[in-house]
Amino acid sequence: MAAGGGHLREARVDEVPALEDILREASMIWPEHRDDLLAHPEAVEVPRRDVRAGRVRVHEVDDLVTGFATVLTLPDGDAELDALFVRPALMRRGIGARLVEDAARRARDGGAARLVVTADPHAEAFYARCGFRTVGTAPTRFGPAIRMHRELPP
Ligand SMILES: CC(C)(COP(=O)(O)OP(=O)(O)OC[C@H]1O[C@@H](n2cnc3c(N)ncnc32)[C@H](O)[C@@H]1OP(=O)(O)O)[C@@H](O)C(=O)NCCC(=O)NCCS
């Protein structure tokens, strides 16, 4: 599939289990997370309230959801990329970058001046390629992560 294939749309509540399968599979590409995820299956969750509120967008090709992204609004008005996962078999085809561009556009249209993310260190190169810069580190339940920002000029 070419990077421009497929389309983006809002997620539906009935597809939450499929999104959680993608989350689980995608997270397990980093070997050090496998045991954590197997020990804490409850960590694999796509909150239905986020889907109902229109915060979750999916990329779809021929009725197959290939990846998704969740964007939250922070109290200071920044937007946070809270989840971004692509089916492992379909990685490196531009789907993650498209979901980021969609998230950035929607956040900017919603008035945010910045899109922020707490990134797995493995994903730092991806986010750098998508226009984010590293601003620090942040602890997570699965170990240290990297805090990254992307400005959203009007
Ligand atoms: C991170 C993730 C969302 C990227 O999605 P993707 O669709 O594979 O990414 P893209 O194809 O859009 O990549 C765009 C560019 O980012 C960079 N990139 C992507 N994955 C990379 C990797 N593993 N290592 C280094 N650079 C990477 C490349 O420059 C790539 O362009 P190229 O393929 O032409 O070289 C996906 O790998 C994923 O779901 N990972 C597991 C979960 C995860 O870590 N999510 C982020 C949570 S913070």
The ligand as an SDF file (V2000), in Angstrom:
LIG
                    3D

 48 50  0  0  0  0  0  0  0  0999 V2000
    5.8800    4.7450   15.9710 C   0  0  0  0  0  0  0  0  0  0  0  0
    4.8690    4.2640   14.9210 C   0  0  0  0  0  0  0  0  0  0  0  0
    3.5050    4.8520   15.2570 C   0  0  0  0  0  0  0  0  0  0  0  0
    5.3310    4.7610   13.5400 C   0  0  0  0  0  0  0  0  0  0  0  0
    4.3250    4.4080   12.5710 O   0  0  0  0  0  0  0  0  0  0  0  0
    4.7180    4.0580   11.0380 P   0  0  0  0  0  0  0  0  0  0  0  0
    3.4860    4.0630   10.2430 O   0  0  0  0  0  0  0  0  0  0  0  0
    5.5320    2.8320   11.0210 O   0  0  0  0  0  0  0  0  0  0  0  0
    5.6590    5.3000   10.6770 O   0  0  0  0  0  0  0  0  0  0  0  0
    5.8750    5.9890    9.2450 P   0  0  0  0  0  0  0  0  0  0  0  0
    5.9250    4.9590    8.1850 O   0  0  0  0  0  0  0  0  0  0  0  0
    4.8770    7.0830    9.0870 O   0  0  0  0  0  0  0  0  0  0  0  0
    7.3280    6.6000    9.4460 O   0  0  0  0  0  0  0  0  0  0  0  0
    7.6800    7.9290    9.0080 C   0  0  0  0  0  0  0  0  0  0  0  0
    9.1680    8.1050    9.2110 C   0  0  0  0  0  0  0  0  0  0  0  0
    9.4870    8.0360   10.6110 O   0  0  0  0  0  0  0  0  0  0  0  0
   10.7430    7.3670   10.7670 C   0  0  0  0  0  0  0  0  0  0  0  0
   10.5490    6.0850   11.4640 N   0  0  0  0  0  0  0  0  0  0  0  0
    9.4080    5.3660   11.5870 C   0  0  0  0  0  0  0  0  0  0  0  0
    9.6210    4.2630   12.3280 N   0  0  0  0  0  0  0  0  0  0  0  0
   10.9240    4.2920   12.6780 C   0  0  0  0  0  0  0  0  0  0  0  0
   11.7650    3.4180   13.4210 C   0  0  0  0  0  0  0  0  0  0  0  0
   11.2940    2.2920   14.0060 N   0  0  0  0  0  0  0  0  0  0  0  0
   13.0590    3.7540   13.5810 N   0  0  0  0  0  0  0  0  0  0  0  0
   13.5640    4.8610   13.0100 C   0  0  0  0  0  0  0  0  0  0  0  0
   12.8310    5.7320   12.2730 N   0  0  0  0  0  0  0  0  0  0  0  0
   11.5250    5.4490   12.1300 C   0  0  0  0  0  0  0  0  0  0  0  0
   11.2810    7.1090    9.3730 C   0  0  0  0  0  0  0  0  0  0  0  0
   12.0490    8.2550    8.9830 O   0  0  0  0  0  0  0  0  0  0  0  0
   10.0110    7.0220    8.5580 C   0  0  0  0  0  0  0  0  0  0  0  0
   10.2060    7.3370    7.2040 O   0  0  0  0  0  0  0  0  0  0  0  0
   10.8230    6.2200    6.2200 P   0  0  0  0  0  0  0  0  0  0  0  0
   10.0910    4.9250    6.4510 O   0  0  0  0  0  0  0  0  0  0  0  0
   10.5830    6.8210    4.8610 O   0  0  0  0  0  0  0  0  0  0  0  0
   12.2800    6.1200    6.5660 O   0  0  0  0  0  0  0  0  0  0  0  0
    4.8070    2.7050   14.8660 C   0  0  0  0  0  0  0  0  0  0  0  0
    6.1200    2.2200   14.6700 O   0  0  0  0  0  0  0  0  0  0  0  0
    4.2460    2.0700   16.1090 C   0  0  0  0  0  0  0  0  0  0  0  0
    3.0330    1.8730   16.2300 O   0  0  0  0  0  0  0  0  0  0  0  0
    5.1510    1.6900   17.0430 N   0  0  0  0  0  0  0  0  0  0  0  0
    4.7820    0.9620   18.2360 C   0  0  0  0  0  0  0  0  0  0  0  0
    4.0110    1.8140   19.1880 C   0  0  0  0  0  0  0  0  0  0  0  0
    4.7020    3.1050   19.5110 C   0  0  0  0  0  0  0  0  0  0  0  0
    5.8750    3.1670   19.8630 O   0  0  0  0  0  0  0  0  0  0  0  0
    3.9000    4.1780   19.4060 N   0  0  0  0  0  0  0  0  0  0  0  0
    4.3270    5.4700   19.8160 C   0  0  0  0  0  0  0  0  0  0  0  0
    4.0010    5.5540   21.2550 C   0  0  0  0  0  0  0  0  0  0  0  0
    4.8320    6.9430   21.9870 S   0  0  0  0  0  0  0  0  0  0  0  0
  1  2  1  0
  2  3  1  0
  2  4  1  0
  2 36  1  0
  4  5  1  0
  5  6  1  0
  6  7  2  0
  6  8  1  0
  6  9  1  0
  9 10  1  0
 10 11  2  0
 10 12  1  0
 10 13  1  0
 13 14  1  0
 14 15  1  0
 15 16  1  0
 15 30  1  0
 16 17  1  0
 17 18  1  0
 17 28  1  0
 18 19  1  0
 18 27  1  0
 19 20  2  0
 20 21  1  0
 21 22  1  0
 21 27  2  0
 22 23  1  0
 22 24  2  0
 24 25  1  0
 25 26  2  0
 26 27  1  0
 28 29  1  0
 28 30  1  0
 30 31  1  0
 31 32  1  0
 32 33  2  0
 32 34  1  0
 32 35  1  0
 36 37  1  0
 36 38  1  0
 38 39  2  0
 38 40  1  0
 40 41  1  0
 41 42  1  0
 42 43  1  0
 43 44  2  0
 43 45  1  0
 45 46  1  0
 46 47  1  0
 47 48  1  0
M  END
$$$$
